[in-house]
Amino acid sequence: VQAERALAEGHCDLVGVVRGQIADPDFAAKARAGRTPHIRTCLSCNQECVGRMGLNRWLGCVENPRAGREAVPLPAPGPRPRRILVVGGGPAGL
C-alpha cells in the first residue's frame, strides 16, 4: 500500500521489495489482487537473509521456512495422521 502510494504520487519510479518477496513469494500477486491482509510481511530482523551474506550459507527467512530451500523436496506425509499434544509451547517449544 505504501509502495503503491509512493509510485502514484510520483515520489519514486521503482520500489524494491526484495525482503518482502523472500518472506512471501506471492507478495506481488496478493498486492495486485487487493489481498494485502494475506501478505506475510517481513519482520526486518535481518537474521536469515542479510545476516548470512558473505558467510556462504543458504538464504533463509524466519517468516518463510521454505525460503532458500524451494528445490529441496518436502518430506512425504506419514502413513496416517496422529493426534499430538504440545506441552510448553514457548519459543523453544514451537
Biotite code that builds the C-alpha atoms (Angstrom):
import biotite.structure as struc

atoms = struc.array([
    struc.Atom([0.000, 0.000, 0.000], chain_id="A", res_id=1, res_name="VAL", atom_name="CA", element="C"),
    struc.Atom([2.810, 2.428, 0.858], chain_id="A", res_id=2, res_name="GLN", atom_name="CA", element="C"),
    struc.Atom([4.726, 1.453, -2.265], chain_id="A", res_id=3, res_name="ALA", atom_name="CA", element="C"),
    struc.Atom([1.659, 1.926, -4.449], chain_id="A", res_id=4, res_name="GLU", atom_name="CA", element="C"),
    struc.Atom([1.038, 5.358, -2.940], chain_id="A", res_id=5, res_name="ARG", atom_name="CA", element="C"),
    struc.Atom([4.676, 6.427, -3.424], chain_id="A", res_id=6, res_name="ALA", atom_name="CA", element="C"),
    struc.Atom([4.541, 5.385, -7.080], chain_id="A", res_id=7, res_name="LEU", atom_name="CA", element="C"),
    struc.Atom([1.170, 7.061, -7.689], chain_id="A", res_id=8, res_name="ALA", atom_name="CA", element="C"),
    struc.Atom([2.304, 10.337, -6.117], chain_id="A", res_id=9, res_name="GLU", atom_name="CA", element="C"),
    struc.Atom([5.485, 10.376, -8.212], chain_id="A", res_id=10, res_name="GLY", atom_name="CA", element="C"),
    struc.Atom([7.883, 10.115, -5.270], chain_id="A", res_id=11, res_name="HIS", atom_name="CA", element="C"),
    struc.Atom([9.705, 7.265, -6.992], chain_id="A", res_id=12, res_name="CYS", atom_name="CA", element="C"),
    struc.Atom([9.827, 5.303, -10.229], chain_id="A", res_id=13, res_name="ASP", atom_name="CA", element="C"),
    struc.Atom([10.617, 1.909, -8.738], chain_id="A", res_id=14, res_name="LEU", atom_name="CA", element="C"),
    struc.Atom([10.075, 0.193, -5.395], chain_id="A", res_id=15, res_name="VAL", atom_name="CA", element="C"),
    struc.Atom([12.326, -2.615, -4.204], chain_id="A", res_id=16, res_name="GLY", atom_name="CA", element="C"),
    struc.Atom([10.588, -5.269, -2.143], chain_id="A", res_id=17, res_name="VAL", atom_name="CA", element="C"),
    struc.Atom([13.281, -7.921, -2.003], chain_id="A", res_id=18, res_name="VAL", atom_name="CA", element="C"),
    struc.Atom([12.883, -8.959, 1.636], chain_id="A", res_id=19, res_name="ARG", atom_name="CA", element="C"),
    struc.Atom([9.105, -8.818, 1.228], chain_id="A", res_id=20, res_name="GLY", atom_name="CA", element="C"),
    struc.Atom([9.374, -11.219, -1.709], chain_id="A", res_id=21, res_name="GLN", atom_name="CA", element="C"),
    struc.Atom([11.564, -13.553, 0.357], chain_id="A", res_id=22, res_name="ILE", atom_name="CA", element="C"),
    struc.Atom([9.065, -13.556, 3.236], chain_id="A", res_id=23, res_name="ALA", atom_name="CA", element="C"),
    struc.Atom([6.119, -14.100, 0.874], chain_id="A", res_id=24, res_name="ASP", atom_name="CA", element="C"),
    struc.Atom([6.899, -15.179, -2.706], chain_id="A", res_id=25, res_name="PRO", atom_name="CA", element="C"),
    struc.Atom([3.290, -14.322, -3.639], chain_id="A", res_id=26, res_name="ASP", atom_name="CA", element="C"),
    struc.Atom([3.691, -10.738, -2.371], chain_id="A", res_id=27, res_name="PHE", atom_name="CA", element="C"),
    struc.Atom([3.158, -9.057, -5.755], chain_id="A", res_id=28, res_name="ALA", atom_name="CA", element="C"),
    struc.Atom([0.227, -11.269, -6.776], chain_id="A", res_id=29, res_name="ALA", atom_name="CA", element="C"),
    struc.Atom([-1.527, -10.714, -3.446], chain_id="A", res_id=30, res_name="LYS", atom_name="CA", element="C"),
    struc.Atom([-0.935, -6.951, -3.605], chain_id="A", res_id=31, res_name="ALA", atom_name="CA", element="C"),
    struc.Atom([-2.192, -6.791, -7.193], chain_id="A", res_id=32, res_name="ARG", atom_name="CA", element="C"),
    struc.Atom([-5.321, -8.762, -6.245], chain_id="A", res_id=33, res_name="ALA", atom_name="CA", element="C"),
    struc.Atom([-6.025, -6.473, -3.282], chain_id="A", res_id=34, res_name="GLY", atom_name="CA", element="C"),
    struc.Atom([-5.327, -9.240, -0.767], chain_id="A", res_id=35, res_name="ARG", atom_name="CA", element="C"),
    struc.Atom([-2.896, -7.179, 1.318], chain_id="A", res_id=36, res_name="THR", atom_name="CA", element="C"),
    struc.Atom([-4.109, -8.607, 4.665], chain_id="A", res_id=37, res_name="PRO", atom_name="CA", element="C"),
    struc.Atom([-2.942, -12.032, 3.427], chain_id="A", res_id=38, res_name="HIS", atom_name="CA", element="C"),
    struc.Atom([0.630, -10.881, 2.716], chain_id="A", res_id=39, res_name="ILE", atom_name="CA", element="C"),
    struc.Atom([3.183, -12.429, 5.058], chain_id="A", res_id=40, res_name="ARG", atom_name="CA", element="C"),
    struc.Atom([5.231, -9.374, 5.985], chain_id="A", res_id=41, res_name="THR", atom_name="CA", element="C"),
    struc.Atom([8.971, -9.166, 6.510], chain_id="A", res_id=42, res_name="CYS", atom_name="CA", element="C"),
    struc.Atom([9.923, -8.678, 10.161], chain_id="A", res_id=43, res_name="LEU", atom_name="CA", element="C"),
    struc.Atom([13.081, -6.720, 9.191], chain_id="A", res_id=44, res_name="SER", atom_name="CA", element="C"),
    struc.Atom([15.072, -8.980, 11.517], chain_id="A", res_id=45, res_name="CYS", atom_name="CA", element="C"),
    struc.Atom([17.951, -9.488, 9.005], chain_id="A", res_id=46, res_name="ASN", atom_name="CA", element="C"),
    struc.Atom([18.748, -12.849, 10.627], chain_id="A", res_id=47, res_name="GLN", atom_name="CA", element="C"),
    struc.Atom([18.409, -15.275, 7.734], chain_id="A", res_id=48, res_name="GLU", atom_name="CA", element="C"),
    struc.Atom([18.571, -13.065, 4.634], chain_id="A", res_id=49, res_name="CYS", atom_name="CA", element="C"),
    struc.Atom([21.041, -10.201, 5.161], chain_id="A", res_id=50, res_name="VAL", atom_name="CA", element="C"),
    struc.Atom([22.692, -11.788, 8.204], chain_id="A", res_id=51, res_name="GLY", atom_name="CA", element="C"),
    struc.Atom([24.008, -14.703, 6.124], chain_id="A", res_id=52, res_name="ARG", atom_name="CA", element="C"),
    struc.Atom([25.544, -12.607, 3.354], chain_id="A", res_id=53, res_name="MET", atom_name="CA", element="C"),
    struc.Atom([29.228, -13.356, 2.921], chain_id="A", res_id=54, res_name="GLY", atom_name="CA", element="C"),
    struc.Atom([29.037, -16.492, 5.063], chain_id="A", res_id=55, res_name="LEU", atom_name="CA", element="C"),
    struc.Atom([28.421, -18.857, 2.114], chain_id="A", res_id=56, res_name="ASN", atom_name="CA", element="C"),
    struc.Atom([25.180, -20.114, 3.668], chain_id="A", res_id=57, res_name="ARG", atom_name="CA", element="C"),
    struc.Atom([21.724, -20.645, 2.235], chain_id="A", res_id=58, res_name="TRP", atom_name="CA", element="C"),
    struc.Atom([19.395, -17.702, 2.256], chain_id="A", res_id=59, res_name="LEU", atom_name="CA", element="C"),
    struc.Atom([16.530, -18.130, 4.680], chain_id="A", res_id=60, res_name="GLY", atom_name="CA", element="C"),
    struc.Atom([13.690, -16.282, 6.354], chain_id="A", res_id=61, res_name="CYS", atom_name="CA", element="C"),
    struc.Atom([12.246, -16.621, 9.842], chain_id="A", res_id=62, res_name="VAL", atom_name="CA", element="C"),
    struc.Atom([8.843, -15.746, 8.378], chain_id="A", res_id=63, res_name="GLU", atom_name="CA", element="C"),
    struc.Atom([9.062, -18.264, 5.486], chain_id="A", res_id=64, res_name="ASN", atom_name="CA", element="C"),
    struc.Atom([10.855, -21.530, 6.359], chain_id="A", res_id=65, res_name="PRO", atom_name="CA", element="C"),
    struc.Atom([10.841, -22.665, 2.701], chain_id="A", res_id=66, res_name="ARG", atom_name="CA", element="C"),
    struc.Atom([12.852, -19.623, 1.552], chain_id="A", res_id=67, res_name="ALA", atom_name="CA", element="C"),
    struc.Atom([16.140, -20.725, 0.015], chain_id="A", res_id=68, res_name="GLY", atom_name="CA", element="C"),
    struc.Atom([15.077, -24.361, 0.107], chain_id="A", res_id=69, res_name="ARG", atom_name="CA", element="C"),
    struc.Atom([12.484, -24.417, -2.650], chain_id="A", res_id=70, res_name="GLU", atom_name="CA", element="C"),
    struc.Atom([14.398, -27.090, -4.593], chain_id="A", res_id=71, res_name="ALA", atom_name="CA", element="C"),
    struc.Atom([14.546, -29.429, -1.585], chain_id="A", res_id=72, res_name="VAL", atom_name="CA", element="C"),
    struc.Atom([11.543, -31.764, -1.742], chain_id="A", res_id=73, res_name="PRO", atom_name="CA", element="C"),
    struc.Atom([9.145, -31.751, 1.176], chain_id="A", res_id=74, res_name="LEU", atom_name="CA", element="C"),
    struc.Atom([9.062, -34.960, 3.208], chain_id="A", res_id=75, res_name="PRO", atom_name="CA", element="C"),
    struc.Atom([6.268, -37.337, 2.322], chain_id="A", res_id=76, res_name="ALA", atom_name="CA", element="C"),
    struc.Atom([3.311, -37.274, 4.694], chain_id="A", res_id=77, res_name="PRO", atom_name="CA", element="C"),
    struc.Atom([3.161, -40.054, 7.247], chain_id="A", res_id=78, res_name="GLY", atom_name="CA", element="C"),
    struc.Atom([1.006, -43.125, 6.677], chain_id="A", res_id=79, res_name="PRO", atom_name="CA", element="C"),
    struc.Atom([-1.725, -41.852, 8.970], chain_id="A", res_id=80, res_name="ARG", atom_name="CA", element="C"),
    struc.Atom([-2.417, -38.627, 10.844], chain_id="A", res_id=81, res_name="PRO", atom_name="CA", element="C"),
    struc.Atom([-1.635, -38.561, 14.536], chain_id="A", res_id=82, res_name="ARG", atom_name="CA", element="C"),
    struc.Atom([-3.038, -36.591, 17.402], chain_id="A", res_id=83, res_name="ARG", atom_name="CA", element="C"),
    struc.Atom([-0.302, -34.805, 19.321], chain_id="A", res_id=84, res_name="ILE", atom_name="CA", element="C"),
    struc.Atom([-0.087, -32.593, 22.376], chain_id="A", res_id=85, res_name="LEU", atom_name="CA", element="C"),
    struc.Atom([2.447, -29.771, 22.613], chain_id="A", res_id=86, res_name="VAL", atom_name="CA", element="C"),
    struc.Atom([3.463, -29.113, 26.208], chain_id="A", res_id=87, res_name="VAL", atom_name="CA", element="C"),
    struc.Atom([5.357, -25.904, 26.918], chain_id="A", res_id=88, res_name="GLY", atom_name="CA", element="C"),
    struc.Atom([4.618, -24.007, 23.734], chain_id="A", res_id=89, res_name="GLY", atom_name="CA", element="C"),
    struc.Atom([7.067, -21.165, 24.364], chain_id="A", res_id=90, res_name="GLY", atom_name="CA", element="C"),
    struc.Atom([9.613, -20.068, 21.726], chain_id="A", res_id=91, res_name="PRO", atom_name="CA", element="C"),
    struc.Atom([11.723, -23.198, 22.263], chain_id="A", res_id=92, res_name="ALA", atom_name="CA", element="C"),
    struc.Atom([8.685, -25.474, 22.055], chain_id="A", res_id=93, res_name="GLY", atom_name="CA", element="C"),
    struc.Atom([7.476, -24.079, 18.755], chain_id="A", res_id=94, res_name="LEU", atom_name="CA", element="C"),
])
